Every structure is written in structure tokens, then in C-alpha cells.
Amino acid sequence: MQIKKKNDIGLILDNFSSFAKWDASGQKLYLVFADNKRGGQWTLMNYSDDRFSVHGRGQDYLDEKEAFFDERNSVVSFLWNNRAALKAAVAPTT
């Protein structure tokens, strides 16, 4: 999948279930991709009420808790800033 515009990220969010895995115990969809800035990984989560959150972890760090996005534009901006890693994570399924 090409990610050349923020609208492309919107399409990924609209079809998140096509790219994500299901966490039955947490009742959420999730997608793991590289955190290239900190050398670890991000987990993007989507709950049934369509809220998105993110959590980061790596060898030298662990975010204290997941951070929820207040609005869709915030999720899109976060993913835009991490688009190379996002593209690599969704490429195998597209």
C-alpha cells in the first residue's frame, strides 16, 4: 500500500480490521509496528467504540500506559509521522 497522503492513512484507519489482529481478552484490534525514533515498537489499538490509543515499548523504555487520541486527526498525524514503519507493517497484508 502506498502512503503518499494523509488520506491514505485515513483509509487504513477505515479498514483497520483488515490490517490488525484481535485481542479477545482486551476486546480490541491492534497493530504492532516499529518505533524507529526510539528503537522499539508501537502498538496501535482500536476499541469497539472506535477510540484509538498507542503504547510504546523497547529494550530501554516502556511507556507507563497507553495514550488515547482525542480525535481522528491526532491519530492520522501520529501515523503520518511514523508512515514508513506503518507502511512496512501493513504491506504484507495488502
DAQUIHU-V977845 format. One record per backbone hydrogen bond with DSSP energy under -0.5 kcal/mol. CO is the residue of the C=O (numbers start at 0). NH is the residue of the N-H. E is the energy in kcal/mol with one decimal. If there is no record, write none. Layout:
co=CO nh=NH e=E
co=CO nh=NH e=E
//
This chain:
co=4 nh=7 e=-1.1
co=4 nh=8 e=-0.9
co=5 nh=9 e=-1.8
co=6 nh=10 e=-1.7
co=7 nh=11 e=-1.5
co=8 nh=12 e=-2.4
co=9 nh=13 e=-2.4
co=10 nh=14 e=-1.5
co=12 nh=15 e=-1.3
co=14 nh=17 e=-2.1
co=14 nh=18 e=-0.6
co=15 nh=18 e=-1.3
co=15 nh=19 e=-2.2
co=20 nh=29 e=-2.6
co=21 nh=23 e=-0.7
co=22 nh=26 e=-1.2
co=22 nh=27 e=-1.5
co=26 nh=47 e=-0.7
co=27 nh=22 e=-3.1
co=28 nh=45 e=-2.6
co=29 nh=20 e=-2.8
co=30 nh=43 e=-3.0
co=32 nh=41 e=-3.6
co=33 nh=35 e=-0.9
co=34 nh=38 e=-1.7
co=34 nh=39 e=-1.6
co=38 nh=58 e=-0.6
co=39 nh=34 e=-2.2
co=40 nh=56 e=-2.2
co=41 nh=32 e=-2.2
co=42 nh=44 e=-0.5
co=42 nh=54 e=-1.6
co=43 nh=30 e=-2.3
co=44 nh=52 e=-2.1
co=45 nh=28 e=-2.6
co=46 nh=49 e=-2.2
co=50 nh=46 e=-2.7
co=51 nh=68 e=-2.5
co=52 nh=44 e=-2.9
co=53 nh=66 e=-3.1
co=54 nh=42 e=-2.4
co=55 nh=62 e=-2.7
co=56 nh=40 e=-3.0
co=60 nh=57 e=-2.9
co=65 nh=67 e=-0.5
co=66 nh=53 e=-2.0
co=70 nh=73 e=-0.8
co=70 nh=74 e=-1.2
co=71 nh=75 e=-2.5
co=72 nh=76 e=-2.4
co=73 nh=77 e=-2.2
co=74 nh=78 e=-2.6
co=75 nh=79 e=-2.5
co=76 nh=80 e=-2.1
co=77 nh=81 e=-0.6
co=78 nh=81 e=-0.5
co=79 nh=82 e=-1.3
co=81 nh=85 e=-2.3
co=82 nh=86 e=-2.9
co=83 nh=87 e=-1.9
co=84 nh=88 e=-1.8
co=85 nh=89 e=-2.2
co=86 nh=90 e=-1.7
co=87 nh=91 e=-0.6
co=89 nh=92 e=-1.0
co=89 nh=93 e=-0.5
co=90 nh=93 e=-1.3
//
